[in-house]
Amino acid sequence: MITDEEVNKIYSNISKNVKYFRIHNNSKYADEYGRITQEKLAELCDVSLSLIANIESKKVQQTFSIAVIASISKALNIPFEEFFKEQDFTK
């Protein structure tokens, strides 16, 4: 059985990774600085802006479906499994 701590870690990883990959992006939807706005990502994924904002927030534990992460993965052109990994973006 998965513990609450493990669940929290998964949500934390997804939160950090969605925000990072949205801001550091090279998909066809990114602006000239390699970013996609939360609004644009919400539009591409057919979800609300508040859902994207809540997913990225460290203060809100937003529940969401695997389908939402798959949609974000496709829009950002990032492999699905990358959202679940603990990433070291300092490199």
N, C-alpha and C positions, 0 to 999 in steps of 0.2 A: 504494500500500500504506500502511496506517495504521501509524504508529510506536508503540513502547511508550509514549512520552511522551504521545501523543494518547489512547491507550487509558487511561492513568492519569488523564488530565484528565477523560475521560468518567465514569470510576468516581468520581472526586472530586466532580464536579458532582452526580451522582446521589445520592451519600452525603449531601452538604450539603443538597440540595433535599428529599430524603425526610424528613430530620430536621426541617428548617424547616417544611415544609408539614404535618407531623404535629403539631408543637407550636403552629403558628399556623393553626388550621383552623376552618372554619365549616360543615362537613358535618353531617348529622343524627347522626353518631356522636360528635361532639365533646362534651366535658363543658362545664360552665358557664363555664370559662376558655378555651374554644376549643382544647382539646388532645385528642389521642387517645393513649392509652398504646401502647407497643410491643406489649404483650400483646393489646390490642384490635385493633390493626392486623394483627397476625399471625393472629388469629382470623378477621377479616373477609376476609383474603386466602388463608386456608387454607394457611398456611406456618408454619414454626416461629418461635418467639420469637427463637431464636438467629440465624436468617437475617435477621430485621429488625434485630436488634442489630448484626450483622456488616455489613449494608449501610450502616448509619449510622456505623459506626466508621471513624475515620481511620487506625487501626492495622492494620485487616484489609482486604485486598483480596479481597472476596467476589465470586465469579462468580455470576451469576443470569441467568435467562432474561428475554427481553423480555416474556413473559407475566406474570412476577412484577411488573414495573414497570407493566404495563397494569392488573393487579389492584390495585396500590397506588394508581394514578392514579384508578381508579373508586371505591375506598373513600374516598379523601381528597377526591374531587370536584375534582381538579386536572387540567387538560389534560395528556395524556401527554408532549407535547413539552417542557413546562416542566421536567421532571426532567433533561433533557439540557443545558439552557442554563446559562451562567455567570450567576448572579443576583447582584444587589447588594441585599442585604437591609438595608443601613444607611439606606436612604431612608425 
